[in-house]
Amino acid sequence: MSGPAVNVDSSKILPLVDEGLGNSSYLVALGDGRALVLDPSRDPNPYLKLADDLNLRMAFAVETHLHADFISGSRELAAFGAAIIAPRESHLATEYRGLGDGEEVDLGGLTLRALATPGHTPEHLSYLLLDGPKPLALFSGGAVLPGGAARPDLIGPEQTEPLAHDLYRSAHKPLT
């Protein structure tokens, strides 16, 4: 389920791809013994095992958007100590820190900046991982996919055209 790690300074980014769901999630070793997981699928075990193998403590579960195609595992990871971060407009039915465009979270040495990228869903955020002013990685969630963009039609037919326009604008704006 996991792919090759990418080392970025003192951090390590490990993709976890679920071919069946068509979902890519990421475990980020923050460089201080803690882990952050982006867009986790329901089963927490792959993330917990990987964190354990790397001697990491689960610190954050981050959502880019509400997932219409699978159930998120953020609540399951919260049971193991992860604080949930998600778009403010997602209105999750659990405790979470809501972010909007341009807002940042201090991860203890690194920073996570939220960037509004609506289109796949209205509340969609991408996240820029920063070390000081230096960008380390961009996590686009469902906004950008290999060879294309995510579907804007999953919410309902009345939202498809407006979301398609949002998706176009998101794909053509600088993400910094």
ABEGO torsion letter per residue (X at the ends): XBBBBBBBEABBBBBBBBAAAGBBBBBBBAGAGBBBBBGBBABAAAAAAAAAAAGBBBABBBBABBBAABBBAAAAAAAAGBBBBBBAAAGBABBBBBBBBGBBBBAGGBBBBBBBBBGABAABBBBBBBBEABBABBBAEAABBBGEBBBAAAAEAAAAAAAAAAAAAAAABBBX
